[in-house]
Amino acid sequence: MLGKMIQRGAHHRRAHRRLAVPIAMLLAVVLFGTCAVKSASAFDFDDVALRAKTLAAKDYVKPASNLPKDLASLNGDQYEGIQFRAEKSPWAKPKLPFDIGFYHEGYLFDQQVKINEINGSAVKAMRFDPSDFNYGDNKLDVRQLRALGFAGFRLNYPINTARYKDEVVSFLGASYFRALGKDQQYGLSARGLAIDTGLNSGEEFPQFVEFWVEKPKATDKQLTVYALLNSRRVTGAYRFIVKPGVETVMDVKAQLYLRESVSKLGIAPLTSMFFFGENQRSQVEDYRPEVHDSDGLLVASKNGEWIWRPLVNPKRLLVTSYALNNPVGFGLMQRDRDFKDYQDLQAHYEDRPSVWVQPKGNWGAGRVELVQIPTPDETNDNIVAYWVPNVMPKVGQAMNVEYSLSWQKNAEPRPPLAWVTQTRRGNNNASNTTQRKVESSNVAITLMVDFDGPSLKKLPASVAPEAVVSVDDNGKLLSVNMVKNDAAGGWRMEVKVRRNEENKPVELRGFLRDHGTTLSETWSYILPPN
């Protein structure tokens, strides 16, 4: 299997509740560890790391589903009808700054996830009770549910108003999690780990099988979560320090152990959706100009180069990468921030967060890899980005990695010079009859790339920036032209290219300069095969 999309479910009345779960993937959970109270010392990362190391030395046991038929047969809408009663939260009555809520097993979430509370030097299991949930319109026999457990949990914190605790983090399904900052709605997801994504051998989906959540103090503005990860070939210990705010930041620390060798290990993976946008119009009639949670991959390298790759919805799997040494950062961005870009009163894609990954310490040599999978609609996550190290750990050897995840809106990282504001694609629009005749054997593709930023605003009115554009062996560059964008500001780079072989992709790169001085980030674009 070359790749797997992530089933998101249809838009629901509350768009931020949309689920993100892998198609046809069993969310297997191994019950590891005990619920006994620990009183000798405070629980910390080393405790989880020891469990991960111990677990890696044992054979993997694939768990079986424990769902009764009524819960297993629920669809996405019915599952979302099961809601945890907020007043049942163990942190509700002390009126702590954070609150916690839980997800019920059901639908595709058919494995119990153990969730523990750390309170000072004590650790105790958070107990599942069916009476803590409102089952909505679902007709379920509660007596059959007492042997079940939690599928995941969410954390709440007042980021939009002091009068209400907003949902800021959600852990649900495999190693997936989401977060929100101020005035944001759920969009793309992060994962603990990606294994063999986009390979013919098929992808392996590790799972967070147990969590430990520190009970907050009255004045706390951040919260710590520990997690144990398990899959057939990898185990891992994770620590998440969650800092909600205008942008919610999660500091992540992980220690990984291989049970057996892995072809490709994806560190700090992000999963998103791109259906259509400025550079790729909808193939069916749709009133919306764009539909996506992210519109580009941004990469910052140690040598000062910033690379922007607009996303596409290809006809077949596309896997591309950027080789780097100690990357400064990378992320899936949502640069279009106006309602008019989407015209969707329900989904409000303009409020979906961008996520920026900032490595800590020495990540060494490797590559940022982007996987783009065909999707027929917006209910599937079809975009994955992650870091692949060149040097893989040996079986049984610890691999340590740290990074931060910033969930942002209107404050995304920008290069200090100029950046791409939009990419638009169309067929040849040349008016010259001779040029049309020359190109008639193969229709030329026109790409309009708009740049804006401080470096362009500083240019004298009489100076036009130079466009530096290159194309790979499967393309022929026909023309490049620069036009002042009097309507929106900045400059427009007009590129005409012709494909040599229709069944192969074409890679293009372009940036702006003035007398040898770079003025912009690098626009890196791929024309998928036809």
C-alpha positions in Angstrom: 0.0 0.0 0.0 1.6 3.3 -1.1 -0.1 5.5 1.4 -3.1 6.0 3.6 -5.4 9.0 3.9 -6.8 10.0 7.2 -10.6 9.8 7.4 -11.9 13.0 8.9 -15.6 12.5 8.7 -18.1 14.9 7.1 -18.5 18.4 8.5 -20.5 18.4 11.6 -22.4 21.2 13.2 -19.4 21.9 15.4 -16.6 21.8 12.9 -13.8 21.8 15.5 -15.0 18.4 16.7 -14.2 16.6 13.4 -12.3 13.4 13.9 -9.0 12.5 12.3 -8.4 8.8 12.2 -6.6 6.5 9.8 -8.8 4.7 7.2 -8.9 0.9 7.8 -6.5 1.2 10.8 -7.2 -0.6 14.0 -6.4 1.7 16.9 -4.8 -1.1 18.9 -3.9 -0.4 22.5 -1.6 -2.5 24.6 -2.4 -2.3 28.3 0.9 -1.9 29.9 1.9 -0.9 33.4 -0.2 -0.8 36.6 -2.7 1.4 38.2 -1.0 1.2 41.6 -0.4 4.3 43.6 3.2 5.5 43.5 4.2 7.3 46.6 8.0 7.0 46.9 8.8 9.8 44.5 7.2 12.0 41.9 6.5 10.4 38.5 8.6 11.9 35.7 10.0 11.3 32.2 12.5 8.7 33.4 9.7 6.5 34.6 8.0 6.4 31.2 11.4 5.9 29.5 12.0 2.8 31.6 8.7 1.4 30.7 9.3 2.0 27.0 12.7 0.3 27.2 11.2 -2.7 29.1 8.4 -3.0 26.6 10.8 -2.9 23.6 12.5 -6.0 25.0 9.2 -8.0 24.9 7.4 -9.4 21.9 4.6 -7.2 20.5 1.2 -8.5 21.2 -1.6 -7.1 19.0 -4.6 -6.4 21.2 -8.1 -7.4 20.3 -11.1 -5.0 20.2 -13.3 -5.0 23.4 -16.3 -3.1 21.9 -19.8 -4.4 22.1 -21.6 -4.5 18.8 -23.7 -1.4 19.4 -20.6 0.7 20.0 -18.6 -0.8 17.2 -21.4 -0.1 14.7 -21.6 3.6 15.4 -20.8 6.1 12.6 -18.8 9.3 13.1 -21.9 11.5 13.9 -23.3 9.0 16.3 -19.9 8.7 18.1 -19.7 12.4 18.5 -23.1 12.3 20.2 -21.4 10.6 23.2 -20.1 13.5 25.3 -18.3 13.6 28.6 -20.2 15.5 31.3 -18.1 18.5 32.2 -19.3 18.5 35.8 -17.8 15.0 36.2 -14.3 16.2 35.5 -12.0 15.4 38.5 -10.7 19.0 38.3 -14.0 20.8 38.1 -14.8 21.4 41.7 -11.4 22.7 42.8 -11.8 25.3 40.0 -8.4 24.7 38.7 -7.0 26.7 35.7 -7.0 23.5 33.5 -9.9 21.1 33.1 -9.8 17.5 31.7 -12.5 15.6 29.8 -12.5 12.1 28.3 -13.4 10.3 25.1 -15.5 7.2 25.2 -14.5 4.0 23.4 -16.6 3.5 20.2 -16.7 3.8 16.5 -13.0 3.2 15.2 -11.6 3.8 18.7 -11.9 0.3 19.9 -9.0 0.0 22.4 -8.8 1.2 26.0 -6.2 3.9 26.7 -5.1 4.1 30.3 -5.1 7.6 31.8 -3.4 8.4 35.1 -3.3 11.5 37.3 -0.1 12.7 38.9 -0.8 14.5 42.1 2.5 15.5 43.8 4.2 12.2 44.7 1.1 10.1 44.0 0.0 8.5 40.8 -3.5 7.0 40.4 -5.6 5.7 37.6 -8.5 7.8 36.4 -11.5 5.4 36.5 -14.0 5.0 33.7 -17.7 5.2 34.6 -20.4 5.2 32.0 -22.6 7.5 34.1 -20.0 10.2 33.5 -21.1 10.4 29.8 -24.2 11.7 28.0 -25.0 9.2 25.2 -27.3 11.6 23.3 -29.7 9.9 20.8 -27.7 6.7 20.9 -29.7 3.7 22.3 -27.1 1.8 24.3 -27.3 -0.6 27.1 -25.1 1.0 29.7 -24.8 -2.3 31.6 -22.6 -3.5 28.7 -20.3 -0.6 29.0 -18.9 -0.9 32.5 -15.9 -3.0 31.4 -14.9 -0.5 28.8 -12.5 2.5 29.2 -11.3 5.8 27.8 -10.3 6.2 24.1 -8.5 9.5 24.8 -8.8 12.8 26.6 -8.9 16.6 26.1 -7.6 19.5 28.1 -9.4 22.8 28.6 -8.0 26.3 29.4 -9.5 29.8 29.1 -7.7 31.2 26.0 -10.5 33.3 24.5 -12.3 34.5 27.5 -11.7 34.2 31.3 -15.4 33.1 31.7 -15.0 29.9 29.8 -12.4 27.1 29.5 -11.8 26.4 25.8 -10.6 23.0 24.5 -6.9 23.5 23.8 -5.5 20.0 23.3 -7.0 16.7 22.3 -5.4 13.2 22.3 -7.5 10.7 20.4 -6.6 7.8 18.1 -3.2 6.1 17.6 -0.6 8.7 18.4 -2.6 11.6 17.0 -3.2 14.9 18.8 -4.4 18.4 18.1 -4.1 21.8 19.8 -5.6 25.2 19.5 -4.5 28.8 20.2 -6.7 31.9 20.6 -9.5 32.3 17.9 -8.5 29.0 16.2 -10.6 26.0 15.1 -9.3 22.4 14.9 -7.6 21.6 11.6 -4.4 19.7 11.0 -3.1 17.1 13.5 0.3 16.1 14.9 1.5 12.6 15.7 4.0 11.1 18.0 5.7 9.2 15.3 5.3 8.1 11.6 6.7 4.8 10.4 7.2 3.8 6.7 4.8 6.5 5.4 4.3 6.3 1.7 6.2 3.0 1.2 5.0 0.0 -0.7 5.3 -2.1 2.4 2.5 -0.1 4.1 2.5 2.3 7.0 2.7 1.3 10.6 0.7 3.4 13.1 2.1 3.5 16.6 -0.3 4.2 19.5 -0.2 6.1 22.7 -1.3 3.3 25.0 -1.0 5.1 28.4 -1.0 8.7 29.6 0.0 10.3 32.9 -1.3 13.9 33.4 0.0 16.2 36.1 -2.8 17.7 38.2 -2.5 21.5 37.9 -2.0 23.9 40.7 -4.2 27.0 41.1 -1.7 29.3 39.5 -0.4 27.0 36.7 -0.3 28.4 33.2 1.1 25.2 31.7 0.5 21.5 32.1 2.6 18.4 31.6 1.5 15.1 30.0 3.6 11.9 29.7 2.7 9.2 27.2 3.9 5.7 26.4 3.9 4.7 22.8 3.8 1.2 21.4 3.7 -0.6 18.0 5.0 -3.7 16.4 8.5 -2.3 15.8 8.9 0.8 18.0 8.2 1.9 21.6 8.7 5.4 23.0 8.4 7.7 26.0 7.0 11.2 25.5 6.7 14.3 27.6 4.4 17.2 26.4 4.6 20.5 28.2 1.4 22.4 27.0 1.4 26.2 27.1 -1.9 27.6 25.9 -2.2 31.1 24.6 -2.5 33.3 21.6 -0.4 30.6 20.1 -0.4 27.3 22.0 3.1 25.8 22.3 3.9 22.2 23.1 7.4 21.3 24.1 8.0 17.7 23.2 10.6 15.3 24.5 10.8 11.7 23.3 13.0 8.7 23.8 12.5 5.9 21.2 13.4 2.2 21.1 13.3 0.0 18.0 12.2 -3.7 18.5 13.3 -4.3 14.9 14.6 -2.3 12.1 12.5 0.4 10.4 12.9 1.6 6.8 11.8 5.1 7.5 11.2 6.9 10.8 9.2 10.1 10.6 10.0 12.5 13.5 7.5 15.3 14.5 4.9 14.3 11.9 2.1 16.7 10.9 -1.0 15.5 9.1 -3.3 17.9 7.2 -5.8 18.2 4.3 -5.5 19.9 0.9 -8.5 19.4 -1.4 -8.2 22.4 -3.8 -6.9 26.0 -3.8 -5.5 28.9 -5.8 -3.0 26.7 -7.6 -5.5 23.8 -8.3 -9.1 24.6 -8.9 -11.9 22.2 -7.9 -12.6 19.4 -10.4 -16.3 19.6 -9.5 -18.6 22.5 -9.2 -18.1 24.1 -5.8 -19.1 27.6 -4.5 -15.9 27.8 -2.4 -12.7 29.2 -3.9 -10.4 27.0 -1.7 -10.8 24.1 0.7 -7.7 23.2 2.8 -6.4 23.1 6.3 -2.9 23.9 5.1 -1.8 25.5 1.8 2.0 25.0 1.9 5.1 23.4 3.5 7.6 25.9 4.9 11.2 24.9 5.6 13.9 27.0 7.2 17.5 25.8 6.7 20.6 26.5 8.7 22.2 28.4 5.8 19.4 31.0 5.8 17.3 29.7 3.0 13.6 29.6 3.4 11.6 27.3 1.1 7.9 27.4 0.4 6.2 24.5 -1.3 2.5 25.0 -2.2 0.5 21.9 -1.6 -1.3 19.9 -4.3 -3.9 17.2 -4.5 -2.2 14.8 -6.9 -3.8 12.1 -9.1 -1.3 9.6 -7.6 1.0 9.5 -4.6 3.7 12.1 -4.5 6.7 11.9 -2.1 9.3 14.7 -2.2 11.9 15.8 0.3 14.5 18.5 1.2 17.9 17.4 2.4 19.1 19.5 5.4 21.6 19.5 8.2 20.2 20.6 11.5 17.0 22.3 10.2 15.9 25.6 11.9 12.3 24.5 11.5 9.5 23.3 9.2 5.8 23.3 9.3 2.5 23.1 7.4 1.1 26.6 7.1 -2.2 28.2 6.4 -1.2 31.5 4.8 -4.7 32.4 3.4 -6.4 34.1 6.4 -9.4 35.9 5.0 -13.0 34.5 5.0 -13.3 35.5 1.3 -10.6 32.9 0.5 -12.9 30.1 1.4 -16.5 31.4 1.7 -17.4 28.5 4.1 -19.6 29.7 7.0 -19.4 26.3 8.7 -15.8 25.1 8.3 -14.1 28.5 8.6 -10.8 27.3 7.1 -9.3 30.8 7.7 -9.2 29.9 11.4 -7.4 26.6 11.1 -3.9 26.8 12.7 -0.5 26.5 11.1 1.9 24.3 13.0 5.6 25.1 13.2 8.2 22.5 14.3 11.3 23.9 15.9 14.0 21.4 16.7 16.0 21.5 19.9 19.6 20.3 20.1 21.5 18.6 17.3 19.2 16.8 14.8 22.1 16.2 12.4 21.7 15.3 8.7 18.4 14.2 7.3 15.5 15.4 5.2 12.1 17.1 5.6 9.7 14.8 3.6 6.4 15.7 2.2 3.8 13.0 1.3 0.8 14.1 -0.8 -2.0 11.6 -1.4 -4.9 11.9 -3.8 -8.2 12.6 -2.1 -11.7 12.8 -3.7 -13.1 15.2 -1.0 -12.3 17.2 2.1 -13.1 14.4 4.6 -9.6 12.9 4.3 -6.3 14.1 5.6 -4.0 13.6 2.6 -0.9 15.6 3.5 1.9 14.4 5.8 5.2 16.1 6.6 8.0 15.0 9.0 11.7 14.8 9.6 13.7 11.7 8.5 17.1 11.3 10.1 19.9 9.9 8.0 21.3 7.8 10.9 18.8 5.4 12.4 19.2 4.0 15.9 20.1 0.4 16.4 17.6 -2.1 17.7 17.4 -1.6 21.5 19.4 1.6 21.4 17.7 4.8 22.8 17.1 7.6 20.3 16.4 11.0 22.0 14.7 13.9 20.3 13.3 17.2 21.4 11.3 19.9 19.6 8.5 22.4 20.1 5.2 22.6 18.2 3.6 26.1 17.8 -0.1 26.2 16.8 -0.4 29.6 15.2 -2.7 32.0 13.5 -1.6 35.3 11.9 1.8 35.0 13.5 3.4 32.2 11.5 7.2 32.3 10.8 8.1 34.4 7.8 11.5 34.8 6.1 13.1 38.2 6.9 13.0 39.3 3.3 9.9 38.5 1.1 7.6 35.5 0.8 5.0 34.0 -1.5 1.5 35.2 -1.0 -0.2 33.1 -3.6 0.5 30.7 -6.5 -2.0 30.5 -9.4 -2.0 28.0 -12.2 -3.5 28.0 -15.7 -2.9 27.1 -19.3 -1.0 29.2 -21.8 -2.6 32.7 -22.1 -0.1 34.1 -24.6 -1.7 36.5 -27.1 1.2 36.1 -29.6 0.0 33.9 -32.5 3.5 32.8 -33.3 4.2 31.7 -29.7 0.9 29.8 -29.6 1.9 27.9 -32.8 5.3 27.0 -31.4 3.6 25.7 -28.2 0.7 23.9 -29.9 2.4 20.5 -29.7 2.1 20.6 -25.9 0.0 23.2 -24.0 2.1 25.5 -21.9 1.3 25.9 -18.2 1.3 29.4 -16.7 2.1 29.9 -13.1 1.5 33.3 -11.5 3.5 33.7 -8.2 3.0 36.7 -6.1 5.7 37.9 -3.6 5.5 40.5 -0.9 7.5 41.6 2.1 9.9 44.2 3.5 12.7 43.6 1.0 10.4 44.4 -1.9 8.9 47.4 -0.3 12.4 48.9 0.1 13.2 48.7 -3.6 13.3 52.0 -5.5 10.2 52.5 -7.7 12.4 52.3 -10.8 13.9 49.0 -9.9 12.3 45.6 -10.8 13.5 42.5 -9.0 15.1 39.8 -11.1 13.4 36.4 -11.1 15.7 33.4 -10.9 13.8 30.3 -12.1 15.0 26.8 -12.8 13.2 23.7 -14.0 14.1 20.0 -14.0 14.8 17.8 -17.1 11.1 17.0 -17.6 10.2 20.6 -18.2 11.2 23.4 -20.6 11.1 26.9 -19.3 9.4 29.1 -22.0 9.4 32.5 -20.4 9.8 34.4 -17.1 8.4 37.8 -16.5 8.2 40.2 -13.6 5.2 42.5 -13.2 4.5 45.1 -10.4 1.4 44.0 -8.5 -0.3 47.4 -8.2 -3.5 45.9 -6.9 -2.2 43.9 -3.9 1.4 45.2 -3.6 4.6 43.4 -4.1 5.6 41.7 -7.4 4.2 39.0 -9.6 6.5 36.4 -11.2 4.9 35.0 -14.4 6.4 31.6 -15.4 5.5 29.6 -18.5 6.7 26.0 -18.7 6.0 23.0 -20.9 6.1 19.4 -19.8 8.2 17.0 -21.8 6.6 13.7 -20.6 3.0 13.9 -19.4 3.3 10.9 -17.0 6.2 12.4 -15.0 6.3 15.3 -12.6 8.1 18.6 -13.2 10.0 20.4 -10.4 10.4 24.2 -10.5 12.3 26.6 -8.2 12.3 30.3 -8.2 13.3 33.3 -6.1 13.8 37.1 -6.4 17.1 39.0 -6.3 18.5 42.4 -7.0 22.1 42.7 -8.2 23.1 39.3 -6.7 21.3 40.0 -3.4 18.5 37.5 -2.5 15.2 39.2 -1.8 12.8 36.4 -1.2 12.2 32.9 0.1 12.5 30.1 -2.5 9.3 29.1 -4.3 9.5 25.3 -4.8 6.7 23.9 -6.9 5.9 20.5 -8.3 3.6 19.9 -11.3 2.2 16.4 -10.6 2.1 13.8 -13.5 -1.0 14.0 -15.7 
